[in-house]
Amino acid sequence: MMTAIPPQPSEASAETKAHQTEDGSVVWLPDHDALHNSNMAHFKSWLEKRGHGPFADYHQLHRWSVAVPEMFWQTVWDYCGLIEDHPADAVLQGQMPNARWFTGMQLNFAENLLRFAEGDAADSEAVVAYSETRPVLRRTFRALRDDVGALEAFLKAQGVQRGSRVAAIVTNGYEALVGMLAANSMGAIWSSASPDFGSGALLDRFGQIEPDALITVNGYGYGGKHFSRHNEIEKVIEGLPTLRCVLSIQQLPDQAPLQGALITSWDEALQRHRGRAPSFTSLPADHPVCILFSSGTTGKPKCIIHGAAGLLVNHAKELMLHGDVRVGDRFMYFTTCGWMMWNWQASALLAGATVITVDGSPGYPSLDKLWALSESERVSHFGTSARYLASCRKSGLAPVEQHELSNLRMTFSTGSPLLPEDYDWFYASAAPGALLGSIAGGTDICGCFVGCTPLLPVRRGEIQCAFLGVDVLAYDADGTPLQEGKGELVCRQPLPSMPLGFWQDSDGSRYRSAYFDRFKALKDGPVWAHGDFIRFTEHGGAIIYGRSDSTLNPGGVRIGTAEIYRQVESDDAVADSLVVGRQIEGDVEIVLLVVPSGEPDFDAEQERNLRTRIRLGASPRHVPKHILVVEQIPYTRSGKKMELAVARLLNEPGATPDNRDAMANPEALDSIREVCREARLIG
């Protein structure tokens, strides 16, 4: 039986405004509704009625959650009403890196995400899909389930079965959700990528997992332009000899459909098996449901395997408790199908929320597009990148003046650290009544280590808290826990959504090397080293200073790149930037690349002003040795600055990234190389 989920809240209150200026100051306070009617508040009371607690506040609840992990994760399962066919014999067995969760349990991942396809919610909207190339599409939970059943039947007829891999080159839209659910219903393993990837990057991913089926679009739209992918898809099909079938989605209606012996159109495939119900095959808790990929910009990407029960219970905790996603909410996260946030977004279905997908450019036809959609679709939960929010701030956008956003309770931000100035802008100009939830984790766990909760204030420049059940802290370079100061983000206890392992890593050596070798000599046993440079604050919050593998060390002092970005990207003269370390004579000098925000180009006075800003806002050690003007900053396809690729360019003469197809704008590296040569930083 599902636990009753609290009813839809009242509109966000204007009482939540509390805007100050200094770092760490409170910019949002939970109102009565958040403190008493949020899912997290009800979960806390539910636990107390069952003899756990009492809990004076969120921090005490967190301490309990990491003190009794088995009990905690079982209570999350029970409170969120997750469905199993056979309960677990044990919640947790073993320790990292070989921990096993919910052993003996039998369940189906897709059945849980489609649990609202029966009952009163069946005819409510499950998916609303926006695209630059097709009309808006609306589907109910009942219709979604019907399409999942039809597609599963088609795939089975083609020989796809339990354990088969279903690869997808798809946009963030309706078909991607149907494909994932159909694959998971029968026990096949889903893996997706964005259609703007080159054929080389797609084969680097899908070639490793040898799929039986491929679902693909014929092209995509972005920024008002249409891009045919016929040639690239043909190369991918030729490079995947294990394929039994290819499903073609007519994403570009005016373009010719894909042709070939293996190819069936999406509409025809569903029509053949209309009326078939999903099987919801009962599977073990650790049965793989999806394979996600690392960025792959310096070699073939890691194929990260996630299991059914672990991913399900973690997403239930993050979305329903920390994100306060409730039945009837409307959830919109701007993402692509090549980023883990797509998987996170899809799991909002298990809360009974409508998932609103957006395919295309967030800035077309204007930067206001996502805010306008938030108004017209009555969005309660809006997710985006820190980069998008910074762009809105720099452009002077003021959604609060143009749009009615009273339904918006939560705005998620991830991808990079959120600057203090972006908190200022959000609460002054965007959505003063909403909780701005900066969240941080990764593809590795398909979830978060730190993030938001409706029970705590939001403080300027800070992530609110460590997530429930997550035993995280900062270590120094020797593996000593830090009471204060910046260090390596580590997790000392297993989490259900830690990977089952990597594909084609039978002995687990690559998996252990990726996360556990960093501090493997510690007497207390292995810890997960995530690779972020972090500080935990006196409020119980966190500030992330960038990736620890891109940390700068001028004069032996560790500096996180985000410390410099906080100063640089609040300068109106700078549109974008990237900072790296250049090794020289046993030391490191800081190199800062800037993209000017206007004309004329970045001049000597602006450079002096920027150096002064960094010196006064951070320290003299943070001031770059070199400031170079470039046309654009290189990014991964999931929107992250490519610091390591630029550092390699500076420190390894002649080196180039192994996989330019995996980059969003590889031409940026070419122009940076020329600028660095002119500055005599490389030969």
C-alpha positions as CSV (number, residue, x, y, z in Angstrom):
1,M,0.0,0.0,0.0
2,M,1.3,3.4,-0.9
3,T,1.8,5.9,1.9
4,A,-0.5,8.9,1.5
5,I,1.3,11.8,0.0
6,P,0.4,15.3,1.4
7,P,-1.9,17.4,-0.7
8,Q,-0.9,20.2,-3.0
9,P,0.4,23.2,-1.0
10,S,-0.9,26.7,-1.1
11,E,0.8,29.2,-3.2
12,A,4.3,30.2,-2.2
13,S,4.1,33.0,0.3
14,A,5.7,36.4,-0.1
15,E,6.7,36.1,3.5
16,T,9.7,34.0,2.3
17,K,11.5,37.1,1.1
18,A,14.5,37.9,3.3
19,H,17.2,39.4,1.1
20,Q,20.5,40.6,2.5
21,T,23.8,41.2,0.9
22,E,26.8,39.5,2.7
23,D,27.9,35.9,2.1
24,G,26.1,33.4,4.3
25,S,23.2,35.7,5.1
26,V,19.7,34.4,4.9
27,V,18.0,35.0,1.5
28,W,14.9,32.7,2.0
29,L,13.1,31.4,5.0
30,P,10.7,28.4,5.0
31,D,7.2,29.5,5.6
32,H,4.5,27.7,7.6
33,D,3.6,25.5,4.6
34,A,7.2,24.3,4.1
35,L,7.7,23.7,7.8
36,H,4.5,21.8,8.3
37,N,3.1,20.5,5.0
38,S,6.1,19.6,3.0
39,N,6.9,16.0,2.3
40,M,10.1,16.3,4.5
41,A,8.0,17.7,7.4
42,H,5.5,14.9,7.1
43,F,8.3,12.3,6.9
44,K,9.9,13.7,10.0
45,S,6.6,13.5,11.9
46,W,5.9,10.0,10.4
47,L,9.2,8.8,11.8
48,E,8.6,10.3,15.2
49,K,5.2,8.5,15.5
50,R,7.0,5.2,14.9
51,G,9.4,5.8,17.7
52,H,12.4,7.4,15.9
53,G,13.5,10.7,17.2
54,P,12.2,13.2,18.2
55,F,14.1,15.4,15.8
56,A,14.6,19.0,16.9
57,D,15.6,20.1,13.4
58,Y,16.8,18.9,10.0
59,H,20.4,18.5,11.2
60,Q,19.3,16.1,14.0
61,L,17.3,14.1,11.4
62,H,20.4,13.9,9.2
63,R,22.6,12.6,12.1
64,W,20.0,9.9,12.8
65,S,19.9,8.9,9.1
66,V,23.6,8.3,8.9
67,A,23.8,6.6,12.3
68,V,21.3,3.9,11.3
69,P,21.5,3.6,7.5
70,E,19.7,0.4,7.1
71,M,16.7,1.6,9.1
72,F,16.8,5.0,7.4
73,W,16.7,3.6,3.8
74,Q,13.9,1.1,4.7
75,T,11.8,4.0,6.1
76,V,12.3,6.0,2.9
77,W,11.1,3.0,0.9
78,D,8.1,2.6,3.1
79,Y,7.1,6.2,3.5
80,C,7.4,6.9,-0.3
81,G,5.2,3.8,-1.0
82,L,7.6,2.1,-3.4
83,I,6.4,-1.1,-4.9
84,E,8.1,-4.5,-4.6
85,D,6.9,-8.0,-5.4
86,H,9.0,-9.5,-2.7
87,P,10.5,-7.6,0.3
88,A,14.2,-7.6,1.0
89,D,15.9,-10.2,3.2
90,A,18.5,-7.5,4.2
91,V,18.6,-3.8,3.5
92,L,22.4,-3.6,3.4
93,Q,25.1,-6.3,3.2
94,G,28.8,-5.6,3.1
95,Q,30.7,-2.3,2.9
96,M,32.2,-0.2,0.1
97,P,33.2,-0.9,-2.6
98,N,31.2,-4.2,-2.5
99,A,28.0,-3.1,-0.6
100,R,24.8,-4.8,-1.7
101,W,21.4,-3.2,-1.2
102,F,17.9,-4.8,-0.6
103,T,19.2,-8.3,-1.2
104,G,16.3,-10.8,-1.9
105,M,14.0,-8.0,-3.1
106,Q,12.1,-8.4,-6.4
107,L,10.6,-5.4,-8.1
108,N,10.2,-3.5,-11.4
109,F,11.6,0.0,-11.8
110,A,9.1,1.0,-14.6
111,E,6.2,-0.2,-12.5
112,N,7.1,2.3,-9.8
113,L,7.4,5.2,-12.2
114,L,4.0,4.3,-13.7
115,R,2.2,3.6,-10.4
116,F,-0.1,6.6,-11.0
117,A,-1.4,5.1,-14.3
118,E,-4.1,3.4,-12.3
119,G,-6.6,5.1,-10.0
120,D,-7.7,8.7,-9.8
121,A,-4.5,10.1,-11.3
122,A,-4.6,7.9,-14.5
123,D,-6.2,10.6,-16.7
124,S,-4.1,13.5,-15.4
125,E,-1.2,14.8,-17.4
126,A,2.0,12.7,-17.1
127,V,4.1,14.4,-19.8
128,V,4.0,17.7,-21.6
129,A,6.7,17.8,-24.3
130,Y,7.9,21.1,-25.9
131,S,10.2,21.0,-29.0
132,E,11.5,23.5,-31.5
133,T,10.5,21.2,-34.3
134,R,7.1,19.8,-33.4
135,P,3.8,20.9,-31.8
136,V,3.5,20.6,-28.0
137,L,2.4,17.1,-27.0
138,R,0.4,16.2,-23.9
139,R,-0.1,12.6,-22.6
140,T,-1.8,11.3,-19.5
141,F,-0.5,8.6,-17.2
142,R,-2.9,6.1,-18.8
143,A,-1.7,7.0,-22.3
144,L,1.9,6.8,-21.3
145,R,1.4,3.3,-19.9
146,D,-0.4,2.2,-23.1
147,D,2.5,3.4,-25.2
148,V,5.0,1.7,-22.9
149,G,3.2,-1.6,-23.3
150,A,3.1,-1.3,-27.1
151,L,6.7,-0.4,-27.4
152,E,7.8,-3.2,-25.1
153,A,5.8,-5.7,-27.2
154,F,7.5,-4.5,-30.3
155,L,11.0,-4.8,-28.8
156,K,10.3,-8.3,-27.6
157,A,9.1,-9.2,-31.1
158,Q,12.5,-8.1,-32.4
159,G,14.4,-10.4,-29.9
160,V,15.1,-7.8,-27.2
161,Q,15.0,-9.5,-23.8
162,R,16.0,-9.2,-20.2
163,G,19.6,-7.9,-20.0
164,S,19.6,-6.6,-23.6
165,R,20.8,-3.0,-24.0
166,V,18.5,-0.5,-25.6
167,A,20.5,2.5,-26.8
168,A,18.9,5.8,-27.7
169,I,19.9,8.9,-29.6
170,V,17.0,11.1,-28.6
171,T,15.9,14.6,-27.6
172,N,14.4,15.4,-24.2
173,G,10.9,14.6,-25.1
174,Y,8.1,12.0,-24.8
175,E,9.6,9.2,-26.8
176,A,12.7,9.1,-24.6
177,L,10.5,8.5,-21.5
178,V,8.4,5.8,-23.3
179,G,11.6,4.1,-24.5
180,M,13.2,4.0,-21.1
181,L,10.1,2.7,-19.4
182,A,9.5,0.0,-22.0
183,A,13.1,-1.2,-21.8
184,N,13.0,-1.3,-18.0
185,S,9.6,-3.0,-17.9
186,M,11.0,-6.1,-19.5
187,G,14.4,-6.0,-17.8
188,A,16.4,-4.5,-20.7
189,I,19.0,-1.8,-19.9
190,W,18.5,1.7,-21.1
191,S,21.3,4.0,-22.3
192,S,20.8,7.4,-24.0
193,A,22.7,10.2,-25.6
194,S,21.9,13.5,-27.2
195,P,21.6,13.7,-31.0
196,D,24.2,16.6,-31.2
197,F,26.9,14.1,-30.4
198,G,29.1,13.1,-33.3
199,S,29.2,9.5,-34.6
200,G,32.6,8.9,-33.0
201,A,31.4,9.9,-29.6
202,L,28.2,7.9,-30.0
203,L,30.2,4.8,-31.0
204,D,32.6,5.3,-28.1
205,R,29.6,5.0,-25.8
206,F,27.3,2.5,-27.4
207,G,30.0,0.4,-29.0
208,Q,31.1,-0.6,-25.5
209,I,27.7,-1.9,-24.4
210,E,26.7,-3.7,-27.7
211,P,23.0,-2.8,-27.9
212,D,20.3,-5.0,-29.4
213,A,18.1,-2.1,-30.2
214,L,18.6,1.6,-31.2
215,I,16.0,4.3,-30.9
216,T,17.0,7.4,-32.8
217,V,15.7,10.7,-34.1
218,N,16.3,11.8,-37.7
219,G,17.6,15.2,-36.6
220,Y,17.0,17.9,-34.1
221,G,16.3,21.6,-33.7
222,Y,18.3,24.1,-31.8
223,G,18.3,27.9,-31.8
224,G,15.8,28.1,-34.6
225,K,17.9,25.9,-36.9
226,H,17.3,22.3,-38.0
227,F,20.1,19.7,-38.1
228,S,19.7,16.5,-40.1
229,R,21.6,13.5,-38.6
230,H,21.1,11.0,-41.4
231,N,24.8,10.6,-42.1
232,E,25.8,10.3,-38.5
233,I,23.1,7.8,-37.7
234,E,24.1,5.7,-40.7
235,K,27.6,5.5,-39.3
236,V,26.4,4.5,-35.9
237,I,24.2,1.7,-37.3
238,E,27.1,0.4,-39.3
239,G,29.3,0.5,-36.2
240,L,26.9,-1.5,-34.0
241,P,26.8,-5.0,-35.5
242,T,24.8,-6.4,-32.6
243,L,21.7,-4.4,-33.5
244,R,18.5,-6.4,-34.1
245,C,16.3,-3.3,-34.8
246,V,16.3,0.4,-35.1
247,L,13.3,2.7,-34.3
248,S,13.2,6.0,-36.1
249,I,11.5,9.1,-34.6
250,Q,10.5,11.8,-37.1
251,Q,11.9,14.6,-35.0
252,L,12.3,16.8,-38.1
253,P,8.9,16.3,-39.8
254,D,10.1,18.0,-43.0
255,Q,13.2,15.8,-43.4
256,A,13.2,12.4,-45.0
257,P,12.7,9.5,-42.6
258,L,15.6,7.2,-42.0
259,Q,15.8,4.2,-44.3
260,G,17.3,0.8,-43.9
261,A,16.6,-2.9,-43.4
262,L,16.6,-2.7,-39.7
263,I,14.6,0.5,-39.4
264,T,10.9,0.8,-38.3
265,S,9.2,4.1,-37.7
266,W,8.2,4.9,-34.2
267,D,4.5,5.3,-35.1
268,E,4.4,2.0,-37.0
269,A,6.1,0.1,-34.1
270,L,3.6,1.2,-31.6
271,Q,0.6,0.7,-33.9
272,R,1.6,-2.9,-34.5
273,H,1.2,-3.8,-30.8
274,R,-1.5,-1.3,-29.6
275,G,-3.4,-2.6,-26.7
276,R,-0.5,-4.6,-25.1
277,A,0.1,-3.9,-21.4
278,P,3.6,-3.5,-19.9
279,S,4.9,-6.8,-18.4
280,F,6.5,-5.1,-15.4
281,T,8.8,-8.2,-15.1
282,S,9.8,-8.9,-11.5
283,L,13.6,-8.5,-11.2
284,P,16.2,-8.6,-8.4
285,A,17.0,-5.4,-6.6
286,D,20.4,-5.1,-8.3
287,H,19.2,-5.7,-11.8
288,P,20.7,-3.0,-14.0
289,V,18.2,-0.4,-15.3
290,C,20.5,2.1,-17.0
291,I,24.1,2.8,-18.1
292,L,25.3,6.3,-17.9
293,F,28.5,7.7,-19.3
294,S,31.3,9.9,-18.1
295,S,32.1,12.9,-20.3
296,G,34.7,11.1,-22.4
297,T,36.6,14.2,-23.4
298,T,40.0,12.6,-22.7
299,G,39.3,9.0,-23.8
300,K,36.5,6.5,-24.1
301,P,33.9,7.3,-21.4
302,K,33.3,5.1,-18.4
303,C,30.1,3.0,-18.7
304,I,28.5,3.4,-15.3
305,I,25.8,0.8,-14.4
306,H,23.0,1.7,-12.0
307,G,20.7,-0.8,-10.4
308,A,16.9,-0.8,-9.9
309,A,16.2,-0.6,-6.2
310,G,19.2,1.7,-5.4
311,L,18.3,4.2,-8.1
312,L,14.6,4.1,-7.2
313,V,14.9,4.7,-3.5
314,N,17.6,7.4,-3.9
315,H,15.5,9.3,-6.4
316,A,12.4,8.9,-4.2
317,K,14.4,10.5,-1.3
318,E,15.9,13.3,-3.4
319,L,12.8,14.2,-5.4
320,M,9.9,13.5,-2.9
321,L,11.7,14.5,0.4
322,H,14.4,17.0,-0.5
323,G,12.7,18.4,-3.6
324,D,9.2,18.2,-2.1
325,V,7.7,16.9,-5.3
326,R,4.1,15.9,-4.7
327,V,1.1,14.5,-6.5
328,G,-0.1,17.0,-9.1
329,D,3.1,19.1,-9.1
330,R,4.5,20.2,-12.5
331,F,8.2,19.4,-12.9
332,M,10.4,21.0,-15.6
333,Y,14.2,20.4,-15.7
334,F,16.1,21.7,-18.7
335,T,18.4,18.9,-19.7
336,T,19.5,16.7,-22.5
337,C,19.3,12.9,-22.7
338,G,23.1,12.7,-22.4
339,W,23.1,14.1,-18.8
340,M,22.1,12.3,-15.6
341,M,19.6,15.1,-14.9
342,W,17.4,13.5,-17.6
343,N,17.2,10.3,-15.5
344,W,16.5,12.4,-12.4
345,Q,13.8,14.3,-14.2
346,A,12.1,11.1,-15.4
347,S,11.9,9.8,-11.8
348,A,9.5,12.7,-10.9
349,L,6.8,10.5,-12.4
350,L,7.0,8.2,-9.4
351,A,5.8,11.1,-7.2
352,G,2.7,11.6,-9.4
353,A,4.1,14.8,-10.9
354,T,3.7,16.0,-14.5
355,V,7.0,16.0,-16.3
356,I,7.4,18.9,-18.7
357,T,10.2,18.3,-21.1
358,V,11.9,21.1,-23.2
359,D,14.0,20.3,-26.3
360,G,16.0,22.9,-28.0
361,S,17.9,26.1,-26.9
362,P,17.1,27.7,-23.6
363,G,17.8,31.0,-25.2
364,Y,15.6,30.7,-28.2
365,P,13.6,32.7,-29.2
366,S,14.7,34.6,-26.1
367,L,16.5,34.0,-22.8
368,D,13.0,34.4,-21.1
369,K,11.7,31.2,-22.7
370,L,12.0,28.9,-19.7
371,W,10.4,31.5,-17.3
372,A,7.6,32.0,-19.8
373,L,7.0,28.3,-19.9
374,S,7.1,28.2,-16.1
375,E,4.2,30.7,-16.1
376,S,2.1,29.1,-18.8
377,E,2.5,25.5,-17.5
378,R,2.1,26.5,-13.8
379,V,5.5,24.9,-13.0
380,S,6.0,24.1,-9.4
381,H,9.6,22.8,-9.8
382,F,12.0,24.3,-12.3
383,G,15.5,22.9,-12.8
384,T,18.4,24.4,-14.8
385,S,22.1,25.1,-14.7
386,A,24.0,27.7,-12.7
387,R,25.3,28.9,-16.1
388,Y,21.7,29.7,-17.2
389,L,20.9,31.6,-14.1
390,A,24.2,33.6,-14.5
391,S,23.2,34.4,-18.1
392,C,19.8,35.7,-16.9
393,R,21.5,37.9,-14.3
394,K,24.1,39.3,-16.7
395,S,21.4,40.0,-19.3
396,G,19.3,42.0,-16.8
397,L,16.4,39.7,-17.1
398,A,13.6,40.2,-14.5
399,P,11.1,37.3,-14.7
400,V,9.3,38.6,-11.5
401,E,8.2,41.7,-13.5
402,Q,7.0,39.8,-16.6
403,H,5.5,36.6,-15.3
404,E,3.1,35.2,-12.7
405,L,5.3,32.6,-10.9
406,S,3.3,32.0,-7.7
407,N,3.1,28.3,-8.4
408,L,6.9,28.0,-8.4
409,R,8.0,26.5,-5.1
410,M,11.4,25.1,-6.0
411,T,14.2,26.1,-8.5
412,F,17.0,23.6,-8.8
413,S,20.5,24.6,-9.9
414,T,23.4,22.3,-10.7
415,G,26.3,21.8,-13.2
416,S,28.7,24.2,-11.5
417,P,28.8,26.2,-8.2
418,L,26.1,28.9,-8.0
419,L,27.7,32.4,-7.4
420,P,26.5,34.6,-4.5
421,E,25.4,37.2,-7.0
422,D,23.1,34.7,-8.6
423,Y,21.3,34.2,-5.3
424,D,21.0,38.0,-5.1
425,W,19.5,38.2,-8.7
426,F,17.1,35.2,-8.1
427,Y,15.5,36.7,-5.0
428,A,15.4,40.2,-6.3
429,S,14.4,39.6,-9.9
430,A,13.3,36.0,-10.6
431,A,11.1,34.2,-8.0
432,P,11.4,35.7,-4.5
433,G,8.9,33.1,-3.0
434,A,10.7,30.0,-4.3
435,L,13.4,27.9,-2.6
436,L,16.6,28.2,-4.7
437,G,18.0,24.7,-4.3
438,S,21.7,24.4,-5.4
439,I,22.3,20.6,-5.7
440,A,25.6,18.8,-6.3
441,G,26.4,15.1,-6.9
442,G,27.2,13.5,-10.2
443,T,26.6,10.9,-12.9
444,D,28.6,8.4,-10.7
445,I,25.7,8.2,-8.2
446,C,23.0,9.6,-10.5
447,G,22.0,11.8,-7.7
448,C,23.3,14.2,-5.0
449,F,25.5,14.4,-2.0
450,V,24.5,17.9,-0.9
451,G,21.6,20.0,-1.8
452,C,18.3,21.5,-0.6
453,T,15.6,20.9,2.0
454,P,12.3,22.8,2.6
455,L,13.1,22.8,6.4
456,L,16.1,25.1,6.4
457,P,16.9,28.7,5.3
458,V,18.7,29.4,2.1
459,R,21.9,31.3,2.7
460,R,23.6,33.4,0.1
461,G,26.4,31.5,-1.7
462,E,25.8,28.2,0.2
463,I,24.3,24.8,-0.6
464,Q,21.8,24.2,2.3
465,C,22.8,20.8,3.6
466,A,24.1,17.3,3.2
467,F,21.3,15.0,2.0
468,L,19.7,12.5,4.3
469,G,21.5,9.2,4.5
470,V,24.7,10.7,3.0
471,D,27.7,10.7,5.4
472,V,29.9,13.3,3.7
473,L,32.7,15.5,4.9
474,A,35.9,17.1,3.8
475,Y,39.3,15.3,4.0
476,D,42.7,16.9,3.8
477,A,45.3,15.5,1.4
478,D,46.4,12.9,4.0
479,G,42.9,11.7,4.7
480,T,42.2,13.5,7.9
481,P,38.7,14.8,8.4
482,L,38.6,18.6,8.5
483,Q,36.6,20.5,11.1
484,E,37.0,23.6,9.1
485,G,38.5,24.7,5.8
486,K,38.5,23.2,2.3
487,G,39.2,19.7,1.4
488,E,38.3,16.6,-0.7
489,L,34.6,15.7,-0.7
490,V,34.3,12.1,0.6
491,C,31.4,9.8,1.5
492,R,32.2,7.4,4.4
493,Q,29.2,5.1,4.0
494,P,27.7,3.3,1.0
495,L,24.7,4.8,-0.8
496,P,22.1,2.7,-2.6
497,S,22.7,4.5,-5.9
498,M,26.5,4.0,-6.0
499,P,27.1,2.1,-9.2
500,L,26.9,-1.6,-9.5
501,G,30.2,-1.2,-11.4
502,F,31.5,-0.3,-14.8
503,W,30.6,-2.2,-18.0
504,Q,33.4,-4.5,-19.1
505,D,35.2,-4.3,-15.8
506,S,34.7,-7.8,-14.5
507,D,37.2,-7.6,-11.7
508,G,36.1,-4.2,-10.5
509,S,39.6,-2.7,-10.8
510,R,38.6,0.4,-12.8
511,Y,35.6,1.0,-10.5
512,R,37.8,0.8,-7.3
513,S,40.5,3.0,-8.9
514,A,37.9,5.7,-9.9
515,Y,36.5,6.3,-6.4
516,F,38.2,4.2,-3.7
517,D,42.0,4.2,-4.3
518,R,42.5,7.9,-3.3
519,F,42.2,7.1,0.4
520,K,42.5,3.3,0.4
521,A,45.2,3.2,3.0
522,L,43.0,4.7,5.8
523,K,42.7,2.4,8.8
524,D,39.0,3.0,9.1
525,G,38.4,1.4,5.7
526,P,37.6,2.7,2.2
527,V,35.8,6.0,1.5
528,W,34.3,7.3,-1.7
529,A,36.4,10.2,-3.0
530,H,34.1,12.1,-5.3
531,G,36.6,14.6,-6.7
532,D,35.0,17.9,-5.6
533,F,36.9,20.5,-3.5
534,I,34.4,21.5,-0.7
535,R,34.0,23.3,2.6
536,F,31.3,22.7,5.1
537,T,30.0,25.8,6.9
538,E,29.1,26.4,10.5
539,H,25.4,26.4,9.4
540,G,25.7,22.8,8.2
541,G,25.7,23.9,4.6
542,A,28.4,23.5,1.9
543,I,30.4,25.5,-0.6
544,I,32.0,23.8,-3.6
545,Y,35.1,25.3,-5.0
546,G,35.4,23.2,-8.2
547,R,36.8,19.8,-9.1
548,S,39.7,18.7,-6.9
549,D,41.6,17.5,-10.0
550,S,41.6,21.0,-11.3
551,T,42.5,22.7,-8.0
552,L,45.3,25.3,-8.4
553,N,48.4,25.2,-6.3
554,P,50.4,28.4,-6.7
555,G,53.1,28.5,-4.1
556,G,51.8,25.3,-2.6
557,V,48.5,26.9,-1.6
558,R,45.4,25.0,-2.7
559,I,42.9,27.3,-4.5
560,G,39.6,26.1,-6.0
561,T,38.8,27.4,-9.4
562,A,35.3,28.5,-8.2
563,E,37.0,30.9,-5.8
564,I,38.2,32.9,-8.8
565,Y,35.0,32.5,-10.8
566,R,33.1,34.0,-7.9
567,Q,35.1,37.3,-8.5
568,V,35.5,37.2,-12.3
569,E,31.9,36.2,-13.3
570,S,30.3,38.9,-11.1
571,D,32.2,41.5,-13.3
572,D,29.9,43.0,-15.9
573,A,32.8,43.2,-18.3
574,V,33.1,39.4,-18.4
575,A,30.6,37.2,-20.2
576,D,32.4,33.9,-19.4
577,S,35.7,32.7,-18.1
578,L,37.9,29.7,-17.4
579,V,40.9,29.4,-15.1
580,V,43.6,26.8,-15.1
581,G,47.1,26.3,-13.6
582,R,50.2,26.3,-15.8
583,Q,53.2,24.4,-14.4
584,I,56.4,26.3,-14.5
585,E,59.8,25.7,-12.7
586,G,58.3,23.5,-10.0
587,D,55.4,25.9,-9.3
588,V,52.1,26.8,-10.7
589,E,51.0,30.1,-12.3
590,I,47.3,30.9,-12.8
591,V,46.1,31.5,-16.3
592,L,42.7,33.2,-16.7
593,L,40.8,33.1,-20.0
594,V,38.0,35.7,-20.3
595,V,35.3,36.3,-22.9
596,P,34.4,40.0,-22.9
597,S,30.7,40.9,-22.5
598,G,30.8,43.7,-25.0
599,E,32.8,46.0,-27.3
600,P,35.5,47.1,-27.4
601,D,37.5,44.1,-26.4
602,F,38.8,43.7,-22.8
603,D,41.2,46.6,-22.4
604,A,44.0,47.4,-20.0
605,E,41.9,49.3,-17.6
606,Q,39.3,46.5,-17.4
607,E,42.1,44.0,-16.8
608,R,43.5,46.1,-13.9
609,N,40.0,46.4,-12.4
610,L,39.5,42.7,-12.6
611,R,42.9,42.0,-10.9
612,T,41.9,44.4,-8.2
613,R,38.5,42.7,-7.8
614,I,40.2,39.3,-7.4
615,R,42.8,40.5,-5.0
616,L,40.3,42.3,-2.7
617,G,37.5,39.7,-3.1
618,A,39.7,36.6,-2.6
619,S,43.5,37.2,-1.9
620,P,46.7,38.2,-3.7
621,R,47.4,34.5,-4.3
622,H,44.3,34.2,-6.4
623,V,45.4,37.0,-8.9
624,P,46.2,35.4,-12.3
625,K,49.7,35.7,-13.7
626,H,48.1,35.8,-17.2
627,I,44.7,37.1,-18.4
628,L,44.0,36.3,-22.0
629,V,41.0,37.3,-24.1
630,V,39.3,34.4,-26.0
631,E,36.2,34.1,-28.2
632,Q,34.6,31.3,-26.3
633,I,35.1,28.9,-23.4
634,P,35.1,25.1,-24.2
635,Y,32.3,23.1,-22.6
636,T,31.2,19.5,-22.4
637,R,27.9,18.6,-23.8
638,S,26.4,18.6,-20.4
639,G,27.5,22.2,-19.9
640,K,30.6,22.0,-17.8
641,K,33.7,24.0,-18.3
642,M,36.6,21.9,-19.7
643,E,39.3,23.0,-17.3
644,L,41.3,19.8,-17.6
645,A,41.4,19.9,-21.4
646,V,42.8,23.5,-21.3
647,A,45.3,22.6,-18.6
648,R,46.5,19.7,-20.7
649,L,46.9,22.0,-23.7
650,L,49.1,24.3,-21.6
651,N,51.1,21.7,-19.8
652,E,51.4,18.9,-22.3
653,P,52.7,20.4,-25.6
654,G,51.1,18.9,-28.6
655,A,48.4,17.1,-26.6
656,T,44.8,17.2,-27.8
657,P,41.7,15.8,-26.3
658,D,41.1,12.3,-27.5
659,N,37.5,12.8,-28.3
660,R,36.4,16.1,-29.9
661,D,33.0,14.6,-30.7
662,A,32.2,14.6,-27.0
663,M,32.7,18.4,-26.7
664,A,30.0,20.9,-27.3
665,N,32.3,23.4,-29.0
666,P,35.7,21.8,-29.9
667,E,36.6,24.8,-32.0
668,A,37.0,26.8,-28.8
669,L,40.1,24.7,-27.9
670,D,41.7,25.5,-31.3
671,S,41.3,29.3,-30.9
672,I,42.6,29.0,-27.3
673,R,45.7,27.2,-28.5
674,E,46.4,30.1,-30.9
675,V,45.9,32.7,-28.2
676,C,48.2,30.9,-25.9
677,R,50.8,30.6,-28.6
678,E,50.6,34.3,-29.3
679,A,51.1,34.9,-25.6
680,R,54.1,32.5,-25.6
681,L,52.5,30.2,-23.0
682,I,53.0,27.3,-25.4
683,G,55.4,26.6,-28.2
